[in-house]
């Protein structure tokens, strides 16, 4: 199931190593950003 992190920290978010490939969406969220993140393939 596709998922992404939504955060106010942007690229500064401190994620565990095993989640480093998960897309991060920064505030303010846009429909385009959500679509791109959820169709991201790693």
C-alpha positions as CSV (number, residue, x, y, z in Angstrom):
1,X,0.0,0.0,0.0
2,X,1.5,3.3,-1.0
3,X,2.2,5.8,1.7
4,X,4.1,9.0,2.3
5,X,5.1,11.1,5.3
6,X,3.4,14.5,5.6
7,X,5.4,16.9,7.7
8,X,6.3,20.5,8.5
9,X,9.9,19.5,8.7
10,X,10.3,18.9,4.9
11,X,13.7,17.3,4.0
12,X,14.8,17.9,7.6
13,X,12.6,15.1,8.9
14,X,14.6,12.6,10.9
15,X,13.3,9.2,9.6
16,X,14.7,5.8,10.5
17,X,17.2,4.3,7.9
18,X,14.7,1.6,6.7
19,X,12.2,4.4,5.8
20,X,14.6,6.6,3.9
21,X,13.0,5.8,0.5
22,X,9.5,6.8,1.6
23,X,8.4,10.1,0.0
24,X,8.1,13.2,2.2
25,X,5.4,15.8,1.5
26,X,6.0,19.2,3.0
27,X,3.4,21.6,4.2
28,X,1.4,23.2,2.6
29,X,0.3,20.0,0.8
30,X,-0.9,20.2,-2.8
31,X,-2.9,17.7,-4.7
32,X,-0.1,17.4,-7.2
33,X,2.4,16.6,-4.4
34,X,0.1,14.0,-2.9
35,X,-0.4,12.3,-6.3
36,X,3.3,12.2,-7.1
37,X,4.2,10.9,-3.6
38,X,1.6,8.1,-3.8
39,X,2.6,6.9,-7.2
40,X,6.4,7.0,-6.3
41,X,8.2,3.8,-7.0
42,X,11.4,2.9,-5.1
